[in-house]
Amino acid sequence: MHQITLELPEETALALKLTPEKLGEEMRLAAAVKLYELRKLSSGAAATLAGIPKVVFLSKLAEYGVNTFDLTEAELMEDLELA
């Protein structure tokens, strides 16, 4: 597994009212959602990046304003094969 270190201003955690651990989880989820939205990752791969089950990831998409089922037929087939 790769590890990436990201330095963030303390004000970011304070503004979001998150502990450093929760901020890390939120950053992983936000990155996973964006990469899914850009169609760089499948929903399964994005869920793995976020560290949550695929069903939970799909339910979180609405919180970010990302359409859950805006997939092409090929993407749907790929997701079904990986499920």
Disulfide bonds with the S-S distance in Angstrom:
none
